[in-house]
Amino acid sequence: MKFTIENGNNICSIGMSNIGSYIRFNYPLTVVWHDCRGSVGKYFCVLPYNEEYRNTVREKIHENLNQDFTNNIQGLCKILKPLFPIFKNGN
């Protein structure tokens, strides 16, 4: 399945190399998210930029997405769609 990203910010990229898949952060990251408790509150986080942290983030993504979505394309899209803005525009 192909996804088209139209609102990308080019914060990170994903790809394959001869030793496996990778996630590369193109810029220092900050994250803002709503508290989801019925208010207008938001959380803000500046993520540390070190190898151990990047590996932890990568492993968490791999653990949560390392499933067979062959017969559940809508489920896959639902999981991935919130991540699209961190990638660059394109297919």
C-alpha angles and dihedrals in degrees: 000000000000124000124200117214113204102162100048124151097192093233094142141359135211129211149139129265134177090274099045143281124329143193114212120195108217097190137018107280134233123177129206123184137166117254089232092216100115097272135095091251120132135192121224125197134179106206120221115244108224136121096249093052093047090051091050092051091047093050093049091052091047093048093051097043101038093102133111107257094171092121097030108058092149090055090051092050091049091054096044102039096080088054096054096088092063092062129069122265117274142069 
